[in-house]
Amino acid sequence: MSARSKARKRALDILFEAEQRGINVESLLAERLAHPGTEAPLNEYTVELVQGVVRKWVAINELLATYSQGWTIERMPAVDRAILRIGAFEVLYADDVPDAVAISEAVALAKSLSTDDSPTFVNGLLARIAEVKPTLV
């Protein structure tokens, strides 16, 4: 697993944990930076992803709600919401990450961590966001 793939997984862990515990994402990130809980401190890209998702939270959620056909954000599994937020952030705002890579990485996370239907859903929704990206930015 590449360093960026690991960073995405750790960012997912932080976003998911904050939601499950009902706490502020930035507070949890600060806690993890101060006390990593593992021998390795948080990767710089993990921090960039979490901070980026938080910074663009409203815009990302609006896009996910707009383009997810038949699913409200609240109805999605929590892990899928976190995966989609990271993927959407990378597609829209991470210029150094090709859209196809961002989508592929999100699909891989969905395959390993979510339901059987999630990889297809994640792929379709992020592909649609990538398709309309030129009209958004």
FENQUILIN-V411779 format. One record per pair of residues at least 6 apart in sequence whose C-alpha atoms are under 7 Angstrom apart, sorted by the first residue. I is the first residue (numbers start at 1). J is the second residue. D is the distance in Angstrom with one decimal. If there is no record, write none. Layout:
BEGIN
i:I j:J d:D
i:I j:J d:D
END
This chain:
BEGIN
i:4 j:45 d:6.9
i:7 j:43 d:6.0
i:7 j:45 d:5.9
i:7 j:46 d:4.6
i:8 j:46 d:6.1
i:10 j:46 d:6.3
i:11 j:46 d:5.1
i:11 j:49 d:6.4
i:11 j:50 d:5.7
i:12 j:82 d:5.8
i:12 j:83 d:6.3
i:14 j:29 d:6.9
i:15 j:25 d:6.3
i:15 j:82 d:6.0
i:16 j:78 d:6.7
i:16 j:79 d:6.2
i:16 j:82 d:6.1
i:18 j:24 d:6.2
i:18 j:25 d:5.3
i:18 j:28 d:6.5
i:33 j:41 d:6.9
i:33 j:42 d:6.4
i:36 j:42 d:6.7
i:49 j:86 d:6.7
i:52 j:89 d:6.9
i:53 j:85 d:6.4
i:53 j:86 d:6.4
i:53 j:89 d:6.0
i:60 j:85 d:6.4
i:60 j:88 d:6.6
i:65 j:72 d:5.9
i:65 j:73 d:5.9
i:67 j:125 d:6.5
i:68 j:125 d:6.0
i:73 j:81 d:6.9
i:79 j:114 d:6.7
i:80 j:110 d:6.8
i:80 j:114 d:7.0
i:83 j:106 d:5.9
i:84 j:122 d:6.5
i:87 j:102 d:5.6
i:87 j:103 d:6.2
i:87 j:106 d:5.7
i:87 j:126 d:6.9
i:88 j:126 d:6.4
i:90 j:97 d:6.6
i:90 j:102 d:5.9
i:91 j:99 d:5.0
i:91 j:102 d:6.1
i:91 j:130 d:6.2
i:92 j:133 d:6.7
i:99 j:130 d:6.6
i:103 j:123 d:6.3
i:103 j:126 d:6.2
i:107 j:119 d:4.9
i:107 j:122 d:6.1
i:107 j:123 d:6.0
i:110 j:118 d:5.8
i:110 j:119 d:5.1
i:111 j:119 d:5.5
END
